[in-house]
């Protein structure tokens, strides 16, 4: 779900980058904030950071304990993407396994659609494996699928910060999507 949130971050600024009077331009602090956000990318509370929409305030700089950096508290508004249970999304299949498929959706790469959550689909093995439904619809690599978020789990192990999503297509309006301009089914 897209959210508009207000955040307060402490922006680290190197002491040796300060000018002779000890001042820092607001544009430099804003650039440093964007750099730090690009390294963080995602938090459990806010989700994936997409864009900073407003810079509200920059507080007074405070030296940190090591005295090699100055900490500036920055209040800003940003647009984030936070997955929630029950939300309907559209993703692209990038890997197929006999037990299910893996999808990508926006900044999320860890979406798993289990075979158990794909009713009436059977796995067909081969050079290019796919799942085939009783109505002959296919789930294959690069296929676009409308799915519902069944479960969400936050992962913060080994500095790999991301959400794990368990998806389902066990509903009438969910499943493979035919995009506009495509020719139809190739049988």
C-alpha positions in Angstrom: 0.0 0.0 0.0 1.3 3.5 -0.8 1.6 5.7 2.2 2.6 9.2 2.9 4.5 9.3 6.2 6.5 11.9 8.2 9.9 10.7 9.4 12.7 12.1 11.5 16.2 10.9 10.6 19.5 11.9 12.0 21.7 12.8 9.1 25.4 12.2 9.6 27.6 15.0 8.1 31.4 14.7 8.3 33.1 17.4 10.4 35.8 18.0 7.8 33.1 18.9 5.2 31.9 21.9 7.3 33.0 25.4 6.1 35.3 27.6 8.2 32.4 29.1 10.2 31.0 25.6 11.0 27.9 26.0 8.8 26.4 23.6 6.3 24.2 24.5 3.4 20.6 23.0 3.6 21.1 21.6 0.1 24.1 19.6 1.3 22.1 18.2 4.2 19.2 17.3 1.9 21.6 15.6 -0.5 23.1 13.6 2.4 19.6 12.6 3.6 18.8 11.2 0.1 22.1 9.3 0.1 21.3 7.8 3.5 17.8 6.8 2.4 19.2 5.2 -0.7 21.4 3.0 1.5 18.6 2.1 3.9 15.9 1.6 1.2 13.4 -0.1 3.6 12.3 -0.2 7.2 9.8 -2.4 9.0 7.7 0.5 10.2 7.6 2.6 7.0 8.1 0.1 4.2 10.1 0.8 1.0 11.1 4.4 0.6 10.0 5.6 -2.9 10.3 9.4 -2.8 10.9 12.4 -0.5 7.9 14.7 -1.0 8.7 17.5 1.4 11.6 18.6 3.6 9.9 20.1 6.8 12.8 21.1 9.0 16.5 20.7 9.7 17.5 20.9 13.3 20.6 22.2 14.9 23.7 20.0 14.4 25.0 18.1 17.4 28.5 16.4 17.4 28.4 12.7 17.9 30.5 10.8 20.4 33.4 10.1 18.0 33.4 13.8 17.0 34.1 13.0 13.4 30.5 13.6 12.4 27.8 16.1 13.2 24.2 14.8 13.6 21.4 16.9 12.0 17.8 15.9 12.9 15.8 16.2 9.7 12.0 16.0 9.5 10.6 15.1 6.1 7.6 13.6 4.4 8.0 10.7 2.0 6.0 8.3 0.0 6.5 4.7 1.0 5.3 1.3 -0.1 4.2 -1.0 2.8 2.7 -4.4 2.0 -0.3 -5.3 4.0 -2.3 -8.6 4.3 -5.3 -8.7 2.1 -4.0 -6.2 -0.4 -4.4 -7.0 -4.1 -1.2 -6.4 -6.2 0.2 -7.2 -9.6 3.5 -8.9 -10.0 5.7 -10.6 -12.7 6.9 -14.2 -12.5 10.7 -14.5 -12.5 11.2 -18.1 -11.3 9.1 -21.3 -11.5 9.6 -24.3 -9.3 7.4 -27.4 -9.0 6.2 -26.2 -5.5 5.3 -22.7 -6.7 6.5 -19.5 -8.4 8.4 -16.4 -7.3 7.2 -12.9 -8.3 8.5 -9.4 -8.4 6.3 -6.4 -7.6 7.7 -2.9 -7.5 10.7 -2.9 -5.1 9.7 -6.3 -3.7 11.6 -9.4 -5.0 10.6 -12.0 -2.4 7.0 -12.9 -3.2 6.2 -16.6 -3.2 3.0 -18.0 -4.7 2.7 -21.6 -3.4 1.2 -24.4 -5.5 -1.2 -24.8 -2.6 -2.5 -21.2 -3.1 -3.1 -21.8 -6.9 -6.2 -24.0 -7.1 -6.8 -25.9 -10.3 -3.2 -25.3 -11.5 -0.9 -28.3 -12.3 2.8 -28.2 -12.8 4.1 -29.1 -16.3 7.9 -29.8 -16.3 10.1 -29.3 -19.3 12.7 -26.9 -20.7 10.4 -24.0 -19.8 8.3 -25.3 -16.9 4.9 -23.7 -16.2 1.6 -24.2 -14.4 -1.5 -25.0 -16.4 -5.0 -24.5 -15.2 -8.1 -26.5 -16.0 -9.3 -23.6 -18.2 -5.9 -23.6 -20.1 -4.6 -20.4 -18.6 -0.8 -20.6 -18.0 1.5 -19.3 -15.3 5.0 -19.1 -16.8 8.1 -17.0 -16.6 7.5 -13.3 -17.3 3.7 -13.8 -16.9 1.8 -11.0 -15.1 -0.3 -12.1 -12.2 -2.9 -10.4 -10.0 -2.5 -11.8 -6.5 -3.5 -11.1 -2.9 -1.1 -10.8 -0.1 -1.8 -13.7 2.2 1.0 -13.1 4.8 3.8 -10.6 5.3 7.1 -11.2 7.3 9.9 -8.8 7.9 13.5 -10.1 7.4 16.4 -8.3 8.9 19.0 -11.0 8.9 22.6 -10.6 7.6 22.0 -6.9 6.7 19.5 -8.0 4.0 16.4 -6.0 4.9 13.2 -6.8 3.1 9.7 -8.2 3.3 8.8 -11.8 2.5 5.4 -12.1 1.0 3.2 -15.2 0.7 0.7 -14.7 -2.1 -2.6 -16.4 -3.1 -4.7 -16.4 -6.3 -7.5 -18.4 -4.6 -10.3 -15.9 -5.7 -12.3 -15.2 -8.8 -10.6 -12.0 -9.8 -7.1 -13.2 -9.2 -4.6 -15.0 -11.5 -2.8 -14.4 -14.8 -3.5 -11.0 -16.4 -3.6 -10.5 -20.2 -2.1 -7.1 -20.9 -3.5 -4.7 -23.5 -2.1 -5.1 -26.9 -1.2 -8.8 -26.6 -2.4 -11.2 -29.2 -4.1 -13.7 -27.0 -3.2 -17.3 -26.1 -0.6 -19.1 -28.2 -1.8 -22.7 -28.3 
